[in-house]
């Protein structure tokens, strides 16, 4: 890559070139050679003709957003490389379908062919590095671009590699060993976590995730109020989400994970209340002591490196758990939209009008958010406008649908967001639970449910963080399992004392948070099927802090939340559930059940595993998902955490059904690199 650095140093680097075609770009690059004295003006027509003829024979766009036109003429004294970054990407016919943004022009004497083959290989390696493409795209000066090239040259700064999801899961063999290792790993990035949050993309992420976190907070809070007869409701969940979210964003090692109320934790709380109500046990003192024991067990797990057990979890378990959480969001949206129709009295035309408008607003929110999120890869408008609409898509969807509902309020009044009108506990009880007055038998009797709850917290927290740390997400700053689990344990203890819900890393919200901060590109595989790959994620703490600050501030503006129709949030629920399915190979393989086998995408598992084996593996995962759903919804729901844990040993029994080679492909930690190198 020495020639690439020389191009930067010799003034042969052009940033933000205004060109509408590759031919136009080449013309400007040849003009650059003339200005620097590397090519005479009289030889320029010959150079242009040679380049254009070669382009007609074989397109120089090799994929990964780069084209490499080249020509060798006797009028050139020594090999030269001219680098151009286009202001707007162009369609140059790359095999992977990615618009071309970078052009590397290779010219030299007729005997420079061998040297330029090395240069071509260097360019290909450089541009296949997603982190370099990101750094090259955001470079503001030639010096920034040169630094991006230099950072990838062997012997200088080592290339940044994605975080391995098993990083930090090596057993230390000593108390606090893993927790201290997490702190040492993440502490050097603490200042940059704040600097990296000062970006427009982070503003868009904050606005979207405010609504994306507020919706389940209020809806799950409302459900919790119904299931616990208002002992714990929406206000308590808002307070817990704001306080715990800020603390977690400031001190956790992996700030991209967002904590909040989750479906499994809601189900566990409801089961605990039913048990207490049936046996005449005071719920809140029991809840507090279960929470305290849960916190004790979780902190013990944190300081003893229990999270190292996550090494035995594989994509098999991760995909099932992520699918379950996604389906919870989708089912809640669908169930609540159906319930609107069920509440309409027979023959009440106005009631059906309200229900129909609610359905339209929910579907409108979903459609607008989905459409705008894909607008980044559209050919309409300018790139900056496309980026704006894609980043702010969910926020625009919510605002537009809420505006429609506001103007239709006199004709068709809709059910507003069920936010409380004033600040205070749902039942009017004191905030502090008198847990010290509980009898001794209750204190010690809550150890067993506390242990079960701690298993659920352990799994919910660590599986979500493991999904966030997936190598496919290209994170760079390192993982933090033990520290984050310990912080969650401490927060659960605090929440329990005040009768607040227990919060853990929320899968759907965390994955949406990560994707809202990601810079990605659309790639077309050899079968013409497109898929999105992440280039870079803006890892920061600003968004997490800002999101939960806004949630806390909403407590001061509770009446204003009534202007947002409940149906709009159901549409947001639907959007979040569907978007979180992206990248889940389980759903992709289920889609193959309805796909013509001749048109299967050329993924690594389709190429390397027989169709029978592929579908059997998917069917087993589907059966596990169905079992988990049934257990979660049944009277045995309190055992739900154990059934998630049992997926791990069950996965290892699949060795009797599948060969080790097939399992290595179907349960691979990440997509093979060869699948991304579509230019080769």
DRENGUNU-179654 format. One record per residue (C-alpha): residue in one letter; y, x, z. Coordinates in steps of 0.02 Angstrom, whole numbers, plus 50000, padded with zeros to 5 digits. Layout:
N
aYXZ/...
END
This chain:
680
x500005000050000/x501115015349988/x501825009149822/x502324992749902/x503345001750034/x504135012449899/x504654996749806/x505544990549963/x506385007449988/x506885009749805/x507804993249794/x506454984849689/x506294970149809/x507124953649763/x507224939749892/x507524921249854/x507534922949664/x508104906949578/x506824904149441/x505974888849368/x504524897749283/x503524913749290/x504304919349125/x506044917249199/x505504927349352/x504794941449245/x506424942149147/x507424944749307/x506194957949369/x506324967749207/x508234966849225/x508004974449398/x507024988949321/x508454991749199/x509774991649337/x508805004549440/x508555015949289/x506655014149287/x506725006049113/x507945008148971/x508784992748897/x508094997148724/x506294996848791/x506524980448886/x506064968948738/x504444978648713/x504044976848900/x504404958148899/x503354955348744/x501874964648820/x501994954848982/x502144938148893/x500674941748779/x499584946748926/x500104930849018/x499524920348869/x497824928748872/x497544927149061/x498674919549193/x499244932349320/x499294919749465/x497784924849570/x498014912549713/x498654913849891/x500404910149824/x500514926249721/x500574931349538/x500324949349481/x500914951949301/x500624969849239/x500954980549087/x500694998849039/x501835006848909/x502205024748862/x504065021648887/x503805020649076/x503755037749158/x502925033349323/x502075018149403/x503275005549480/x503064989449577/x504414976049579/x504254962549713/x505064945549701/x505054931149825/x505564915049738/x506804903349818/x505684888749769/x503834890149734/x503244886449556/x501634880149482/x500944895449391/x499154889149371/x498374898049521/x496504894349541/x496714888649722/x498104876449676/x499374884649794/x501124885549713/x501664903349676/x503044910049788/x502804928949769/x502734939449611/x502204957749610/x502604965749441/x501564981449407/x502184992849267/x501845010749221/x501275023049087/x499655020048994/x498695032049108/x499195022449267/x497855009149248/x496725016149384/x498145017749508/x498725000049475/x496964993449502/x497135000349679/x498844992249692/x498134975649631/x496774976549763/x498094980449896/x499144965449843/x497624954149846/x497144959950022/x498934958350081/x499184940750014/x497504934650079/x498204937850253/x498984921150304/x500034929250441/x500824941050313/x501214926650196/x502084917850339/x503074933250391/x503534936650209/x504134918750187/x505304919350338/x505964937050307/x507864935950298/x508214953750240/x507314967250139/x507064976450303/x506134961450375/x505024960650220/x504664979250228/x504214977650412/x502984963750368/x502164975250238/x502164990150356/x501354980150495/x499834977550383/x499604995750332/x498145004050418/x498735017250538/x500345008250586/x500324991550675/x498564984250675/x498424967950578/x498574952650687/x496904943750701/x496594925950758/x496144923350939/x494264922350963/x493864906251057/x492674916251167/x494064928251218/x494304927951405/x492584920451435/x491734936651484/x491154935951665/x492144948351771/x490934948651917/x492294947652048/x493364934452133/x494974930552036/x494404942651900/x494544930751753/x496154922751819/x497024939551837/x496404944751664/x497204928851593/x498864933351674/x498804951251608/x498374944951433/x499754932051421/x501154939651525/x501784951451386/x502114936151277/x503034926051410/x504794930151348/x504314927751165/x503594910651211/x505384905051241/x506184914351094/x504904907350973/x505364889751026/x507134890950956/x506714883650786/x506964867550687/x505084864750679/x505054864750870/x506424851450874/x505384840350758/x503834843550863/x504754839051024/x505394822350956/x503694817650883/x502714822851037/x503924813951154/x503394797451077/x501604803551052/x501484807551238/x502524792951299/x501454780151207/x499794784251293/x500704787251457/x501384769451460/x499854761351382/x498594770651489/x499744767651638/x499764749051601/x497864748751585/x497694758551746/x498824745951832/x497704731651775/x496094740751822/x496724745751995/x497724729852031/x499364739552023/x498894752752150/x499244765552012/x500234760351858/x501424765451720/x502814772651830/x501584783651924/x500884790251760/x502624793651690/x503104803351848/x501484813151847/x501624817051661/x503424823051674/x503164833851830/x501454841051787/x501904843451604/x503424854151646/x502464864551774/x501014867051654/x502164871751509/x503054884651616/x501564892951701/x499984889651601/x499314903451491/x499054891951341/x500644881351328/x500084873051165/x498884862351266/x499764846751334/x499124838551491/x499144819951517/x498144804651561/x496534803451459/x495264790051421/x493854798351521/x494974800651674/x495564782551660/x493764776551652/x493294786951805/x494774780151906/x494314762351858/x492514764851912/x493084772452078/x494234757452110/x492844745052071/x491684753952192/x493004754252330/x493434735852301/x491604730652305/x491264740052468/x492914735752556/x493504753852556/x495394756852552/x495674763252376/x497184774652388/x496554785052538/x494864786352452/x495714791052289/x496744804452376/x495234812452459/x494214811852299/x495684820452214/x495834833652351/x493974837652340/x494124837852151/x495554850252165/x494564861252285/x493064861952170/x494154865052016/x495094879352100/x493434886852155/x492854885751975/x494454894551921/x494324909352039/x492444911852011/x492554912751821/x491594896451798/x492484893851632/x491384907851564/x490064894251546/x491084888451396/x490264902751300/x488734891651288/x489744877751208/x489724877651019/x490534868250876/x489144855250898/x489824849851068/x491664852551025/x491554841150873/x490694827050967/x491964827651110/x493454828550991/x492724814050890/x492524803751049/x494334806251101/x494964802450924/x493954786350920/x494624781251091/x496394781851019/x495914772550861/x494914759250955/x496324756351080/x497534753450935/x496354741550844/x495824732451002/x497604729251057/x498144723250884/x496694710850882/x497164705251058/x498894700050993/x498044687350879/x496864681751018/x498354677151128/x499124665750996/x498874647251042/x497974637450907/x499184629650782/x500674639750845/x501474645750682/x502804656150771/x501444664950869/x500554669650708/x502204675650638/x502394687350788/x500604693350769/x500814696350582/x502434705950605/x501634716250744/x500194720850628/x501404725350487/x502454736350603/x500904745250668/x500224748350493/x501974752850433/x502144765950570/x500444773050525/x500784773050338/x502534780650346/x501974794250469/x500434798550365/x501394798550201/x502814809350265/x501624821550350/x500864824850177/x502574825650093/x502634844450121/x501384846549978/x502264834349862/x503184839549704/x504644827949740/x506364833849799/x506774851449857/x505654861549975/x506904860750120/x506974841650106/x505084840450095/x504914851250251/x506164840350344/x505264824150303/x503564831650344/x504134838750512/x505084823150566/x503884810650485/x503194802450644/x504934801350721/x505624793350562/x504154781050560/x504484775550740/x506374774150715/x506234764350552/x504954751850618/x505914749650781/x507484746050677/x506564732750576/x505974724650738/x507744725050809/x508514716050660/x507104703150663/x507224700150851/x508114683350837/x506874676450710/x505254684350772/x505384691750947/x504034704750977/x503174710751134/x504174725751195/x503514741851267/x502824737251440/x503954749551529/x504514745051706/x506324739451726/x506694749551882/x506074765751957/x504804763652096/x502944762652126/x502064748852031/x501544739252188/x503084743752292/x502044754852408/x502754771052482/x502524786152370/x501594796352501/x499814790252531/x499304789852717/x497724799452680/x497694808452849/x497364791652933/x495734789652838/x494134789452944/x493054804952947/x491614796352856/x492784792952709/x493414810852705/x491664818152695/x490944803852592/x492134807452448/x491384824752418/x490074818052296/x491284808352183/x492474823252197/x491114834552129/x490774822751983/x492624821451948/x492814840451951/x491444841751818/x492424829551709/x494044839351736/x493154855751698/x492444849151535/x493974839151478/x495144853851513/x494094867951443/x493444859051288/x495224854251239/x495874871951266/x494374878651170/x494824867151023/x496624873251030/x496024891451032/x494884888750881/x494974903650761/x495384891350622/x497084888750705/x497594907150684/x498344909050859/x498884926650906/x499444927151087/x497784925651176/x496814912751275/x496894907551457/x495474897051527/x495364902051710/x497234902051749/x497514885251664/x496044877251754/x496734883451921/x498464876251883/x497674859451839/x496714859852005/x498314862752105/x499224848952011/x497794836752043/x497954840052230/x499824836652226/x499614820852123/x498244814352238/x499354815552392/x500664804652308/x499434792552229/x499814798752053/x498524799451912/x497544815351882/x498034824451723/x497064836751615/x497304844351443/x497354829451324/x496374833051164/x497274822051037/x499024826151101/x498634844851110/x497944845550933/x499434835550867/x500594847350961/x499754862450881/x499784855150705/x501604849950721/x502024868250753/x500934875050614/x501454881850445/x500034877750326/x499634877150142/x498544866150033/x497104875349951/x495974868849811/x494164874749816/x493024878349668/x492584859849652/x494394854649644/x494384847649822/x495944851549923/x495984856250106/x497334862450223/x497284879550302/x498454885550438/x499464901250406/x500414902550568/x500744892650727/x502394894450819/x501684897350993/x503014893351122/x503414884951288/x505054876651239/x504214861551158/x503084858151306/x504534859151429/x505684848651318/x504394835051286/x504094832351470/x505934833851515/x506254819351395/x504834809551475/x505614812751646/x507334807551582/x506574791451516/x506424786051698/x508324784851697/x508294774351538/x506834762851570/x507734747151504/x508084755951338/x506224758151308/x506084739151289/x506894740851116/x505304749251052/x503994736051006/x502264738951077/x501534736950902/x502454752550843/x501574762850975/x499894755650923/x500294762150748/x500694779150825/x499034778450919/x498144775350754/x499074789650670/x498674801950810/x496834797150811/x496654799050623/x497654815350612/x496614823150751/x495074820550641/x495734833650520/x494724849550527/x493284841050618/x491794845450509/x490784831450591/x491884818350506/x491844828050343/x489944828150346/x489874809550387/x490934806850232/x489554815050130/x488424800350171/x489484790050051/x489844803749923/x488974806849759/x487904822549792/x488484829649625/x490274829149690/x490004837149861/x491384849849903/x490854868149893/x490964871350079/x489884884750158/x488704872150239/x488454862550075/x488064878649981/x486894886250109/x485954871650189/x484834858850108/x485504840950098/x484084834450208/x484474847150346/x486344844050330/x486184825250351/x484914826450493/x486074837850592/x487524825750564/x486434810850612/x485964819250778/x487804822250816/x488174804050774/x486794798150891/x487514808951032/x489244801551001/x488534783751011/x487644787751175/x489234794951251/x490224779551197/x488924767851275/x488874777751438/x490784778151447/x490874759251428/x489434754851545/x489234753051733/x488534770751734/x490204777451673/x490434787951830/x489024798951762/x489954801351599/x490424819651639/x488594824251662/x488114817451492/x489464828151410/x488784843451501/x487014839051445/x487554841051264/x487504859951290/x485644861651335/x485244848051208/x486074858551072/x484904872951112/x483374861851093/x483874859450910/x483084876450879/x481424867150872/x482054856150729/x483124868250629/x482934886350580/x484074899050662/x484864902550492/x485304884150463/x486024882250639/x487084897750614/x487864889450461/x488044871650530/x488654877350700/x489734891950642/x491194896450754/x492414895850608/x492444893750420/x491834909650333/x493204920450257/x492354919650088/x492774901050081/x494624905050090/x494594918949960/x494604907249812/x495544920149706/x494074932249704/
END
